[in-house]
Amino acid sequence: MYKTRWITALCLIPFVIALIYAGGASFYFFLCAVSLIALWEYFSIVYADGGRIVFRVPALIGLLSCPLILWGACRGDGGAVVVVLVANMACSGIYAVLRFKSQPKILDDITRQVQGVVYIPVTLALLAMIHTMPDGKHWVLLILVTVFGGDTGALYTGTYLGKHKLSPSVSPNKTIEGALGGVLASLLFGLLIKFSLLPHLPFDFSLLFCLFCSLFGQMGDLFESAFKRASGIKDSGAILPGHGGLLDRIDALLFAAPVAYLFRVYVF
């Protein structure tokens, strides 16, 4: 499994870095593709019925909102992101009102849809908005390396040294030792990017930035594990050999992105 994971990662890393630094339409379409695939995987989990994916109109509305949310974010227009998010909720709400008489549980579908839109395209929009800021490309790379480096550190530390369960009711394989290894790996890889590409960042700021991105990223990993466990599935998909679904790969990033945005905009 580890060999397959590494082959997939080594194939994707140069591609992702190239898109980050290319920017423009390439980066926008890349984020749209990631968002749409991950959101579809999310809907396939929360709207599954006995292992069978059931089509839901709110899911279609949510998928259509993704490119618009990310379009506003890639222009650095946070107001447009909010408008599309509210419009998505309003359209879903209108549909719920029209369907409520014949389908009283329709509000459950709306709740899951709104959660999914906030969870995936809106958090990725924050990453896109960081990309538009000064040194934004370096910052995005810093975030990705910190989060994914932490994922790798947690995996190997937990595999070889893990003894004490972190949250067995949510993810039986995750350990406290793995979590600590993930934090240390995030600090190491994040600081390497800081010294290489963002040397002007204060050391104490960078340390806290990497620490909080790692901690919230691990919570994001556990969050996705929780709703997968509630639905009785192991992986959100199989698009990435050795990793599972795309949502499995970016779950930590989805919780780390808002933290990174807060640090970038309100702390630095």
Secondary structure, 3 states (H helix, E strand, C coil): CHHHHHHHHHHHHHHHHHHHHHCHHHHHHHHHHHHHHHHHHHHHHHCEECCEECCCHHHHHHHHHHHHHHHHHHCCCHHHHHHHHHHHHHHHHHHHHHHCCCCCCHHHHHHHHHHHHHHHHHHHHHHHHHHCCCCHHHHHHHHHHHHHHHHHHHHHHHHHHCCCEEECCCEEEEEHHHHHHHHHHHHHHHHHHHHHHCCCCCHHHHHHHHHHHHHHHHHHHHHHHHHHHHHCCCCCCCCECCCECHHHHHHHHHHHHHHHHHHHHHHC
